[in-house]
Amino acid sequence: MSWIIHCEFMTGRGSCVAWNIRAGRSSSITNAYGTVKLSYNTRNFVTSRTDGEGYTSHTIYDRMGNMEA
């Protein structure tokens, strides 16, 4: 299943925030500072995060689901 929902709203301070949700998981979040892209593993843990400037951080989990790095 590969459906995408796009939703956005205005915050109380007038900022626009937008989400792209793919198959129940947030795949990107956009606000005035840029877009953050998220990647997930098969257990629905975030494995990488790319910020609005293009920097990517990776997270590694052990077999029990504990974050290692």
N, C-alpha and C positions, 0 to 999 in steps of 0.2 A: 504494500500500500504506500503510495507516494503522493499524498495530497498536500497542498500548501494553503495556508490561511494568512492573509495579510491584514493586520489591524493597526490602527493608530489612534492616538488621543492627544488632547492638549492638557498639559499639567496646569495646576492652579496658578503657576507663574507665567503661563503662556508659551511654554516650550512644547514642541511636538515630539512625541516618542512613537516609534513604529516598531512592530515585531513581525517577523516572518516565522511562522510555525509550520514545521514539516513533520507530518505523522505524529503529532502530539508533543514534539520537542521544539523548543525555540532554536531556530537556526541562525537568526541574526536579529540584532537590536540596534535601531538607529535613533540618534538624538542629535542635538546641535553640535556635539563634539565629534560625530562620525558614526561609523557602523562597526559593531563588534560581531564577529562571526564565530559560531560555536560548532564544534564537531563532537560526536558522541561515539562510544563503543556499543557493543551489543547488549551491555547491561545498563544502558542509559546514563553512564557517567560521562561528564564532560572530559574529553581527552585533549582538546586543543582550543585555544582562544586567540583570535587575531583581532587586534584593536584597530582603531580608525587610522593609525599611522602605518599599519602594515606589520607591526611586531607580533610575533606568534609565540605563545608560551604553551608548553605541553605538560600534561599531568599523567603520571603513571600510577596504576593501582596494582596491588597484589591480588592473589586469588580470592582473598576474603573481602575485597572491596575497599581496603584501607589505602589511602593516598600515600604514595612513596615519594614522589617528587613532583 
